[in-house]
Amino acid sequence: MTDRAIAIADRVEAFVRNIVVPYEKDPRIEVHGHGPPEDLVAELRAEARAAGVMTPHILDDGSHLTQRETAIILKRSGLSPLGPVAVNTMAPDEGNMYLLGKVGTPDQKTRFLAPLVSGEARSAFFMTEPAAEGGAGADPSMMQTLCHPDGDHWVINGRKAFITGAQGAKVGIIMAKAQEGACLFLVDLPDPAIRIERLLDTIDSSMPGGHAVVTIDNLRVPADQMLGASGEGFAYAQVRLSPARLSHCMRWHGAATRAQEIATAYACKREAFGKLLVDHEGVGFMLAENLIDLQQAELMIDWCADVLDGGSLGTAESSMAKVAVSEALMRVADRCVQVMGGTGVSGDTIVEQVFREIRAFRIYDGPTEVHKWSLAKKIKRDFLKAKDA
């Protein structure tokens, strides 16, 4: 690990533990709401700017740290569910910034990327569609949202679902299908042609703006706001996909680490049946298993980060990492709740929230089963290729 990444990560951790953690009890936060409110987000980000930790994985010259360097920083930011919100490492903004940095034109970066990097704006990625309408979910090839050129504009129509952060976002990236294939468009938000039908009540509650169902009705987008080339939307989504999957793993590793800290402190102080909880094998072994899962998850994250830093898209590797890490962190969070008993299912600590958030993470960015199915197809494909060689 580089000295610069360690120094940044240490500053981020100090900021999260000392400044952000006290905000976890802020009365403005609804336990099962649609993410922290905008005034709280603005306040946290003002604190981050003052501490010099805003968007810490992107340097002053606009360059992005390596994925391996990013891992140590995003894990530290995740030590509180509010940490990524405060320091601007939160999904979907982190993935959108990465994509814009790779594909955007200079003008697009000035107009759309700069406000995201500064933390002055949030963004949304409009891809997933309502399942009831047969739209794109884990399979983006089922895209129902359509676009077509009209003079020097493109016109977009469709519906989207589970659009994280759409409520309150200022920048949108919309995926729609043209005759030649998928396209990505950059749009300013809000826009009267993009109507939020409702915010979904979901098990998680850490992401500002929640998750929305959206109707796009004759949205006109200037042609120069297409991201990249027409028909290449799926290819550009792949650029974003693997790093975004891995970023989720990084952030929630930090949250699970914090849950383990809280459960450990509880078990080492609470007495039952004549001794500390940690001295009961059933409890001590759960904490030991957590330690093992956390270490294995960290190794998977670092391994996949190295693959991406080597220049590969890392599609299969990020699928493996996403499955292994999300399932391991779910076990960690579940054991932490169990160790703490009634306190673990209460809102007295963030352990209950971490459990909810990581349960959702097993579905977001591709359910475990979809990744396994994709890997199984690769196994078969590689076998047949080797057989024919």
ABEGO torsion letter per residue (X at the ends): XBAAAAAAAAAAAAAAAAAAAAAAABAABBAABAEBBAAAAAAAAAAAAAAGABGAABBAAGBBBBAAAAAAAAAAAAABAAAAAAAGABOAAAAAAAAAAAABBAAAAAAAAAAAAAGABBBBBBABBBAAAGBBBABAAABABBBBBBEABBBBBEBBBGBBGABGBABBBBBBBBAAEBBBBBBBOBBAABBBABBBBBABAABBGEBBBBBBBGBBBBAAABBEBBGAAAAAAAAAAAAAAAAAAAAAAAAAAAAAAAAAAAAAABBBGGBBAAABAAAAAAAAAAAAAAAAAAAAAAAAAAAAAAGBAGAAAAAAAAAAAAAAAAAAAAAAAAAAEAAAABAABAAAAAAAAAAAAAABGEBAAAAAAAAAAAAAAAAAAAAAX
